[in-house]
Amino acid sequence: MKEMETTKQLDQLVDDYRHGVLTRRAFMKGAAALGVTASAAGSMLAAGSVAHADGHVQKGGTLREGYDLDFSKHDPITTNWYDPAFFAIYEAILTNTPDGGDAPQLATGWSMADDGMQYRFDIDPSRTFHSGKPANAAAVADYLKTFKSLSFIATLAAAVDNYTSEGDQLVINMKNPWVGTLGPHKTGYFRISCTDTWREAGADKSTTYGTELADGTGPFTHEEWVPGSHVLVKRWEDYPGSNTPWFENQGKAHVDAVRWTFIPEASQRAVQLENGDIDTLKGPAPQDVSRLESNPDITVYRFPEWSGYILTLNQDHSELFGDVNVRRALAHLIDRDAMRDIVFFGDAVSTPGPLPPTDRTYDPIVEKLISYNPDAAAKIMSDAGWALNSDGIWEKDGTVMSFEFVAQAESINEAVATVVASMLREGGFDAQLNIADRAVLFEKQATPGRDAAPMTLFYWLWPIPIDVLNLFVNSVTIPFPNMSRANSPAIDKAMSDWQQAGDAEAGQAAASAFQKAYCEEVPYVSTVTRNAVFAKRNNVHGWQPTLWNLYPYYNDVWIEK
């Protein structure tokens, strides 16, 4: 058994080295730790290279991937979430390397002005979209200008003044130098689609773009989008190749197609992978991870995730959550360590503040300001004039702290919500759980005024936490995605300071100010940050999840038959 595990670890080391996750030095160090001599380790690397040089890659087949969420439409401009298919259909101007650096994708190169007020990206004038329409610098600028004018997500790059093109260059002109400029432009929402095709498809709420068709520059084309069931993309035979240097395969994709299947019941995800019904998987049930790790036919990838489960507190219901004391008390009732252990079997981390503890700008001050403390919560409520009624629920001036609590119909979300409701009930808050599908959840969050749910559970996922959290707390994004309708001058100022930070020092100061203001105002309640867990059958090669990109790319993937 030990020998089998060592072999599995060596295979993973080779795979990580080949896909740029490990340097040669790191590979050699890891191999030595497993008892492999330097000469043997060198031979392993050479053998791997020769195998690919000799054409060992097998073409064809459909990669079948299990997914833990229902699917949002494939339209970066109007979608409310981006799923893995975005990484197959679309390309961004840049992407993250496996270690978090910057790498070209649609762009072939880029530069920044010395004063930080302008960025230039070289775009190959011969590139086209799937439709055959030009994907030159003018088309890229057209998309980004349209996106900036129509999507609330564009506020993630509020420091950008405008997008334009000059010859074969995309030009980004800034309102002010910003240390975070490149980050959002590497994410799923900023992936380049053909605006002409988008307009032709309707460009409004009745559009068929993103459901019946999509038009990007990625190695796969949109084929099927069936919410609640699956998504299918097929290899683009005319794909001209990738500019991303850490991809081993610079040409068209190896596999014929990729099919993602939504598996709402978490307990079934690992079973389907073990049975060979799917080839790869995102988000197995936490209790199944150790079993997958012990399976010699499966490789598990696990690393901290840029994500969090939050409780929105809708202040349009002012009698409930308009008082900051109520919000502070509620934050003290969440036993985050218990949630980590009960729901995630330890595969998560307690998150009292807005940012995950692994974030570069995380400030430990949040751990002193928000903690699990039911006694403190009870004192806060009593001091604010609330009293427990005969049912053990807080009541004040005829208002009973009983309210609708909406969560998405998916196993892990339901488990988190159930634990939260139990913890709150013990503390005198009657959160009446309503499990709804994804579309209903978003409707309950976005509806203006008191028709919106007082509380919802929301799972956010974004590779630059402070950017996306700005959307949830900034007063300019009321009513959605500021689902709590929070309006805090201190938070707004911290977010403005972040988007005007010209260097890392100013960025950290703004991030710390935001975290402190969050703990004082409690616009929503953070709970835990789970680990990202992916798994694959070992006959799948080139499928490499990394910390810095939310989903794997599919350029290198091939299936050994």
Summary of the structure (lengths in Angstrom):
residues: 561
radius of gyration: 24.2
end to end distance: 25.4
largest distance: 78.5
contacts: 1911
relative contact order: 0.14
helix: 35%
strand: 22%
